[in-house]
Amino acid sequence: MLKSLKVLPPTVFAVDFDGTCTGFDFPNIGKDIGAAPVLRELVANGHKIILFTMRSDKANPTSDDPEIICQEGADTNYLSQAVRWFKENKIPLYGVNYNPTQGSWTDSPKTYAHYIIDDTALGCPTMIDPKISDRPFVDWIHIRMMLEARGLL
């Protein structure tokens, strides 16, 4: 007698952009840090990617916080630039800053995902290379190893 295998739904990953998919160079798109091949492999294995970023297409952004970078008169379509990076790297997005299924069961603005990959997340493996960015960024070699250890790649 054969036992039926439980089919698990796809794993959903919320993935930050600056410092995670690319080196941090906001408001520009940062340098390659090796995220694209891992993200493509996740999607090829049936997982879903949600772009989870503070980037937006807000016109004329302003802030009193000195750590928030605002540019007037420049191309402020920062979110669209990040979405374009995913398209150019052939990584289909399941959602942008929102899981499209969560509206049926919650009104929370927090994006529902099984895993979050973000350079600012405590415990996320990062590295420093001044040739790429002046801030730490995600170490995708270690992320790949973690995903393989969990059987996700």
HUGIWO-V431468 format. One line per field, one symbol per residue. psi: psi as a letter, one per 30 degrees, with the letter a starting at -180 (. if undefined). burial: 1 if it has 16 or more other C-alpha atoms within 10 Angstrom, else 0. Layout:
BEGIN
psi=???
burial=???
END
This chain:
BEGIN
psi=kkkkkkjklkkkkjkldkfeelljgkglkllkggeeeeeeeeefgglkkkkilfklgkkhklkfkffkjkkkfljgheeeeeeeeeefghjkkeljgkkfffffflgkfkkklekkjkffkkfkkllkjffelglllkjfeeeeeeeeffgf.
burial=000000000011111111111111011011101111011101100011111110100000000000000100000101101110110000110111111000000000001110011110000111100001100111110011000000011
END
